[in-house]
Amino acid sequence: MRFATYLSGGRRHVGVVATDGLSIQGLALPAREAERGVLALIERSARGEDLVGFDGAPVAIDTVHLDAPIPLPRRNIWCVGRNYHAHAKELQASVFKDSNAAVESWPIVFTKVPECVVGPFDDVQLPIGVSDQIDYEAELLVIIGEGGKNINRADAMKYVWGYSIVNDVTARDVQMRHQQWDMGKSFDTFCPMGPWVVTADEFDGTSARVRCWVNGALRQDGNTVNMIFDIPMLIETISRGITLYPGDLIATGTPAGVGMGLKPPQYLQVGDRVRVEIEGLGALENAMVAGDPC
């Protein structure tokens, strides 16, 4: 099934998206739960509760405003760096060259703060005066449905509730300035998410085409089969000594073609539009606008 979070009538709702993506039917969630988006359904499922019934007839999806499926994650989003062979190679000559030797030994894991999440068609605010090297990263998002700790990779896929899409927007100069990644990844609006969640029984995250366009020009075109560390390995690694909870999010890395890897590098500017698409999951598209100057 496809579940989306949307705004209509002055409040947030959660609904089931039709197979053709053209309509959505709201679910009868209490308003307090609906504010949490699809996360409310994931937590209900983890408690063994049945899906709630529908609330009214389907409506055209273009008559509502799609929000991020999980508009405020319960905690930081887990993210993986340089997880595609070609992407790791394209950065060998960059500022990352000193740390590329061990890239295939262990996953590079960092986080983004929950508050950077925005909807699939919302604007991304470029932090004027803080960074002029803003980059895009098209990524498959894995959504955990069952809590666990020290999860074995052989069992890991049983813990996946569904999948979505994120653009892991990144301020490269800030990323380098602080010699760690969280700040350069966590500016407000730096995590467009959506357009909905597809449940694990209807999507194969181990073989998914991931593409990104900037102003209509194709920049990234990869497949999750080319990940250095596959989804089970990522879940096993992140859960080592750390409890994962229902609704936890894992952004699985980006294919080659990021702006930093181009020669010369091509960073995002005000007025640019970035589209990320994963076959079977839909697409998100965001305009780059000027944020408040610092």
C-alpha positions in Angstrom: 0.0 0.0 0.0 0.9 3.6 -0.4 0.4 5.9 2.6 0.8 9.7 2.5 0.6 12.6 4.9 -1.2 15.7 3.6 -2.6 19.0 4.6 -6.3 19.8 3.9 -8.9 21.9 5.7 -6.4 23.5 7.9 -5.0 20.3 9.5 -2.8 17.3 8.8 -4.3 14.0 7.6 -3.0 10.5 6.7 -4.4 8.6 3.8 -4.1 5.7 1.3 -2.9 6.7 -2.1 -4.5 5.0 -5.1 -2.3 2.8 -7.3 -2.3 5.3 -10.1 -1.3 8.1 -7.7 -4.2 10.3 -8.7 -6.4 10.2 -5.6 -6.1 9.7 -1.8 -8.5 8.5 0.8 -8.2 9.8 4.3 -7.9 7.5 7.3 -10.0 8.0 10.5 -7.0 8.8 12.7 -7.5 11.1 15.7 -6.2 14.6 15.0 -3.4 14.1 17.6 -2.1 11.0 15.8 -2.6 12.5 12.3 -0.2 15.3 13.3 2.6 12.7 13.4 1.8 11.5 9.9 2.6 8.0 8.8 4.6 7.5 11.9 1.3 7.0 13.8 0.4 4.0 11.5 3.9 2.5 11.9 3.6 2.7 15.7 0.1 1.2 15.6 1.4 -1.7 13.5 4.2 -2.3 16.0 1.7 -2.6 18.7 -0.2 -5.2 16.7 -3.2 -2.9 16.1 -5.4 -3.1 13.0 -5.3 -0.3 10.4 -8.0 2.3 11.1 -11.0 2.7 8.7 -11.5 5.3 6.0 -12.8 8.8 6.7 -14.8 9.9 3.7 -14.5 9.3 0.0 -11.3 9.6 -2.0 -10.3 13.0 -3.3 -8.0 14.1 -6.2 -4.5 14.2 -4.9 -3.8 17.5 -6.6 -6.4 19.1 -4.4 -4.4 18.6 -1.2 -0.9 19.6 -0.2 1.4 16.6 0.2 3.5 16.8 3.3 6.5 14.7 4.2 5.2 11.2 5.1 6.9 11.5 8.5 6.9 15.3 9.0 8.8 15.2 12.3 10.8 12.0 12.8 11.0 10.7 16.4 14.8 11.3 16.4 17.7 12.1 14.0 17.6 10.4 10.6 20.4 7.8 10.2 22.3 8.5 7.0 25.0 6.6 5.1 27.9 8.3 3.2 29.6 7.1 0.0 27.6 3.9 -0.3 27.8 3.5 -4.0 31.0 2.3 -5.7 30.9 4.9 -8.5 30.1 7.7 -6.0 33.0 6.8 -3.8 35.2 6.8 -6.9 34.0 10.2 -8.1 35.1 11.8 -4.8 38.6 10.2 -4.7 40.1 13.5 -6.1 38.0 15.7 -3.8 38.5 16.9 -0.2 37.5 13.4 0.9 40.6 11.8 -0.7 42.3 11.2 2.6 39.4 9.1 4.0 38.6 7.1 0.9 41.0 4.3 1.6 38.7 2.6 4.1 35.4 3.4 2.5 34.6 -0.3 1.8 35.6 -1.4 5.3 32.7 0.0 7.3 29.6 2.1 6.4 30.1 5.8 7.0 27.1 6.8 9.3 26.0 10.3 10.3 22.7 11.9 11.1 20.4 14.8 10.1 18.2 16.5 12.7 14.5 15.8 12.4 13.6 19.5 11.9 15.3 19.6 8.5 12.5 17.5 7.0 10.1 19.2 4.5 7.5 18.0 2.0 8.1 16.5 -1.4 7.3 19.7 -3.2 8.3 22.4 -0.7 11.0 24.9 -1.2 14.6 24.3 0.0 16.1 27.4 1.6 19.7 28.0 0.7 21.5 29.4 3.8 22.8 32.7 2.4 26.0 33.9 4.1 26.7 30.4 5.6 27.4 28.3 2.5 27.7 28.7 -1.2 28.4 25.0 -1.9 25.0 23.4 -1.7 24.7 20.0 -3.2 22.0 17.4 -3.9 21.9 13.7 -3.1 19.1 11.4 -4.3 18.5 8.6 -1.9 16.3 5.6 -1.0 14.9 5.9 2.5 14.3 2.8 4.5 11.7 3.0 7.3 11.9 0.7 10.3 8.7 -1.0 11.4 9.8 -3.2 14.3 12.1 -2.2 17.1 15.3 -4.2 17.7 18.9 -4.2 18.8 21.9 -6.2 17.5 19.8 -7.2 14.5 21.4 -10.0 12.4 21.6 -9.1 8.7 19.9 -12.4 7.8 16.8 -11.2 9.7 17.1 -7.5 8.9 14.6 -7.2 6.1 11.9 -8.4 8.6 12.3 -5.0 10.4 11.6 -2.9 7.3 8.1 -1.3 7.2 8.4 0.6 4.0 10.3 2.9 1.7 10.3 6.5 0.6 12.6 9.1 -1.1 14.8 11.8 0.3 17.1 14.4 -1.1 20.0 14.6 1.4 20.8 18.3 0.7 24.3 19.1 1.8 26.4 22.2 2.4 29.8 20.9 1.3 31.9 23.8 2.7 30.2 23.5 6.1 30.6 19.8 6.0 34.4 20.3 5.6 34.7 23.3 7.9 33.5 21.4 10.9 35.3 18.2 10.0 32.1 16.2 10.6 28.9 16.0 8.6 25.9 16.7 10.9 25.9 20.5 10.7 26.4 20.6 6.9 23.5 18.2 6.5 21.0 19.6 8.9 20.1 23.1 7.8 16.3 23.9 7.8 14.6 22.3 4.8 17.6 20.2 3.9 15.7 16.9 3.8 12.8 16.9 1.3 10.9 13.6 1.8 8.1 11.8 0.0 5.9 11.8 -1.9 4.6 8.9 0.2 5.6 5.6 1.8 5.3 2.3 -0.1 5.1 -0.7 2.2 7.8 -3.4 2.1 5.5 -6.0 0.6 5.0 -3.9 -2.5 8.5 -2.6 -3.2 12.0 -4.2 -3.6 14.5 -1.8 -2.1 17.4 -4.1 -3.0 17.0 -3.4 -6.7 15.7 0.1 -7.3 16.7 2.7 -9.9 17.5 6.1 -8.3 17.7 9.2 -10.5 18.1 13.0 -10.0 17.7 15.9 -12.4 18.8 19.5 -11.9 16.8 22.0 -14.1 15.7 19.1 -16.3 19.3 17.7 -16.9 19.9 14.2 -15.6 22.7 14.2 -13.1 22.4 10.9 -11.2 21.3 7.5 -12.5 22.1 4.5 -10.3 20.6 1.4 -8.8 20.6 0.1 -5.2 22.1 -3.2 -6.4 25.4 -1.2 -6.7 25.5 -0.2 -3.0 28.7 -1.0 -1.2 26.7 -2.0 1.9 23.3 -3.4 1.2 20.2 -2.7 3.3 20.6 -5.7 5.6 24.2 -4.7 6.4 23.2 -1.2 7.1 20.5 -2.3 9.6 22.9 -4.7 11.2 25.6 -2.1 11.6 23.4 0.7 12.9 21.7 -1.6 15.4 24.9 -2.8 16.9 24.5 -1.8 20.6 21.9 0.8 19.6 18.2 0.1 19.8 16.2 0.9 16.6 12.6 1.9 17.1 9.5 1.8 14.9 9.6 4.8 12.6 13.4 5.1 12.6 14.7 6.3 9.2 17.8 5.2 7.3 18.9 7.2 4.2 21.0 4.7 2.3 23.4 6.8 0.3 23.5 8.4 -3.1 24.7 7.3 -6.6 27.4 9.1 -8.6 26.7 12.4 -10.2 26.6 14.9 -7.3 27.6 18.5 -8.0 30.8 18.2 -6.0 32.0 15.3 -8.2 31.6 17.2 -11.5 34.5 18.9 -13.2 34.3 21.7 -12.4 31.9 21.3 -9.4 28.4 22.6 -10.0 26.5 23.6 -6.8 22.9 24.6 -6.5 21.8 28.2 -6.9 18.7 30.2 -6.1 16.1 29.4 -8.8 17.3 25.8 -9.5 14.9 22.9 -9.4 15.9 19.4 -8.3 13.8 16.3 -9.1 14.5 12.9 -7.4 12.7 9.9 -8.7 12.8 6.2 -7.7 10.8 3.8 -9.9 8.0 2.4 -7.9 8.1 5.1 -5.2 7.3 8.2 -7.2 9.2 11.5 -7.3 9.8 14.7 -5.3 10.7 18.0 -6.8 11.9 21.1 -5.0 12.8 24.7 -5.9 15.9 26.3 -4.4 15.1 29.7 -2.8 17.1 32.2 -0.8 16.9 31.7 3.0 17.2 34.4 5.6 20.7 36.0 5.2 23.0 35.7 8.2 
